[in-house]
Amino acid sequence: MQPRSGRSNARAHRRSSGRAHGGKSWATYIALALVLVFAAGCGNRFAHSAVVQAQEGSVVKGGSGVASGNGGQASTAGGTSTSGGSAATGPNPAGSGPTSSSGSSHGTGATGSGPAASSGGGSSSAGSGSTIVLGNVGTYSGVVGASTATVEPMLQVWAKWVNGHGGLSGHPVKVISADDGSNPSTTLSLTEQMVQQDHVVAFVDNVQPLTLNASLNYLQQQGIPVVGGDLLSETWNQSPILFPQGTAVDDLINNGIKATKLSGQTKLGFLYCVETPDCTNGYTQLFTKGGAAAAGLHPTYSAQFSLAQPDFTVECQQAQSAGVTILGLAGDANSLERMASNCNGLGFHPQYFAFALSVVDSLKSDPNLNGLIAPVGDFPWFAGSTPASAAYLQAVQQYDPSLATSAGTSQMWTAGALLGQAITNLNGATPTSANIIKGLDAIQNNTLGGLAPPLSFTAGQPAPRASCYFVVQIKNGAWTAPEGNAPVC
């Protein structure tokens, strides 16, 4: 198909949702401490029957609800077909949510959840209100993309669940997702196109560890909110149009390091990647600014590495010689596992430590990482201890049972729940960008049914820092919640 506007370059990055179920799922990219582990059907359209199935809560063939492909073409999922992609609708996890249309390299559905989680799995048609069009811009290709791939499939799951349970306060949703390829100019072009041509009223769960700032000024000028995302940058708490759905990054580093006390070890070593400031931020918070010492740990060893580095034997030797007993790595999941393997080969078995998006489910199968402790910014993705988290597990099982879940998929679900609460707060008002911001600003000390630390927002001000966090740990091949499923404050 031909680009529908002059932005052929941007359109080239809009893709249909592909499924990425491998072990190294979305959050395998960068972050902070120990393992900040963190699509292309342009013109393909769903048949009317597929759209209806999605609206009714049925599983669309293929599992993701959108045409799949690669190379950055467009796809949509959300209830109506739009130029540049295929459309489908889908339900919401924790209450209600948008359908998603995706146009990214890994294309996926949208996420959105309402304030209350429904535990029912029946199929009901999406709401009869006006459709809420949402955008999602993330990095789903390249080095970062290897770690973020499950975000788009999780958007699909959320969207199907939401639209299968009446929409967001009666409004079906559609999300247009696109891959920016870690290119700031592409980020801006895609964002402008979604606002000006697709008329999105909000963005949900933008995963942009390297490109968040590229479109921020434009979105501030337009008054378009971004509801949730990777939260790997301090920027998330520096703009009134950014609404983080979990723990602020610095608080996750400084407070989350306290979780290592569960191991009884104190001598901290830290490896951080050279590719992004987010990796360096972990080192800065723990070593330069004294976060580790404040938590009762002893900063003992640190070193930089490259994400492309194939071997960590030298770093393991140096850490072992320095007497390190806790070893963190700010990089991707592959680097984490290579490091643990190399250290194991030397007979060096420190306590491993990870943060949030670095935590993917597949790590539990690596015997070298047994005992790994990680604070995460939203609810443990494996525990259905509340109605809201139980709905999340049910939605994944119903719509994409082979999806590799992780801290990233729980963050996505929580972003949807945050948007759902905002729509609920509108009390029937039209969900425009301005009204959605008002609905978000009305949220005070709300955990979204136990999915998040207490969240509060203030009109016209950057989001206050959420400092509470959740703790997960690998024990004998399974993830556990050693301090319970509630946030630690």
Buried (B, 14 or more C-beta within 10 A) or exposed (E): BEBBEEBEBBBBBBBBBBBBBEBBBBBBBBBBBBBBBBBBBBBBBBEEEBBBBBBBBBBBEBBBBBBBBBBBBBBBBBBBBBBBBBBBBBBBBBBBBBBBBBBBBBBBBBBBBBBBBBEEBEBBBBBEBEBBBBBBBBBBBBBBBBBBBBBBBBBBBBBBBBBBBBBBBBBBBBBBBBBBBBBBEBBBBBBBBBBEBBEBBBBBBBBBBBBBBBBBEBBEEBEBBBBBBBBBBBBBBEBBBBBBBBBBBBBBBBBBBBBBEBBEBBBBBBBBBEBBEBBBBBBBBBBEBEBBBEBEBBBBBBBBBEBEBEEBBEBBBBBBEEEBBBBBBBBBBBBBBBBBBBBBEEEBBBBBBBBBBBBBBBBBEBEBBBBBBBBBBBBBBBBBBBBBBBBBBBBBEBBBEEBBBBBBBBBBBBBBBBBBBBBBBBEEBEBBBBBBBBBBBBBEEBBBBBBBBBBEBEEEEBBBBBBBBBBBBBEEEEBBBEBEBBBBE
